Amino acid sequence: MERLEFAKEIVREAGAITLKYFYLRSSYSVERKVDASPVTVADLEVERFLRDRISGRFPDDMILGEEFSVKTGASGFKWLIDPIDGTVSFIYGVPIYSILVGIEFDGASVGGVIGLPALGEMLWAGKGVGAWHEAKRFEEPVRAKVSNCKNISDAIFLTSDISTYIDVNRRGSFENLERNVLLTRTWGDAYGYFLVATGRADVMVDPVLSDWDAGPLLIILEEAGGMFTDWQGKKTIYGNEGVASNGILHEEILQILQSKK
């Protein structure tokens, strides 16, 4: 798939841009957007770079990104980009931030890339071609596969920020799931979904998720053998929330999240 190969290329290039700033924290300031979330010159530079590269190669494609307005298109293809997912991690020098690119055709997810520049890893997937994990320790990309965990009591549950459950009146859902799993950690943002897709965690849940945050997640999780849905079980990146799992545990997770107990 031409667009998927191109997405991998530009995510690598964008990663190099982020690293210029990641190792020089004193070289930039942190601003606050209307919703109080942080933004840096790195976020803006990377999104401009990605938009310019995509528009130069595929001028008729639509682009939806976090920092700038929607670019319309007529080709049927849509790109969803998050220039730095996990900006807080980026700001504080924690290397689990990522660059996200999702590709849709006629409303269906057909490709996605998660790049982890500071860790030297990448995860990508295309419809029908599987999910693939690239890392410095691999000579070639290896097939990404979810875990085979069958019991929720043995599961590792990840999330991005516990306070977001409180913000949307879902603290009970978090506590219900935490009581049932083996281990809970906030190795979150897209990094958490990356860990589920590569079998290093079993469950990742966000009660609040933007379209560009979820752009590559559905295709990657499904091609890795897992599932990505909203909290009602719908397979969508537009639910403003996310649940990822190895698939085996998915229905049980949804039931626990929706339980009133």
Sequence and secondary structure as in RCSB ss.txt:
>XXXX:A:sequence
MERLEFAKEIVREAGAITLKYFYLRSSYSVERKVDASPVTVADLEVERFLRDRISGRFPDDMILGEEFSVKTGAS
GFKWLIDPIDGTVSFIYGVPIYSILVGIEFDGASVGGVIGLPALGEMLWAGKGVGAWHEAKRFEEPVRAKVSNCK
NISDAIFLTSDISTYIDVNRRGSFENLERNVLLTRTWGDAYGYFLVATGRADVMVDPVLSDWDAGPLLIILEEAG
GMFTDWQGKKTIYGNEGVASNGILHEEILQILQSKK
>XXXX:A:secstr
 HHHHHHHHHHHHHHHHHHHHHT GGGS EEE TTS EEEHHHHHHHHHHHHHHHHH TTSEEEESSS  B  SS
SEEEEEEEEE HHHHHTT TT EEEEEEEETTEEEEEEEEETTTTEEEEEETTTEEEEEETT SS EE       
 GGG EEEES THHHHHTT HHHHHHHHHHSSEEE   THHHHHHHHTTS SEEEESS  HHHHTTHHHHHHHTT
 EEE TTS   S SSSEEEE STTHHHHHHHHH   
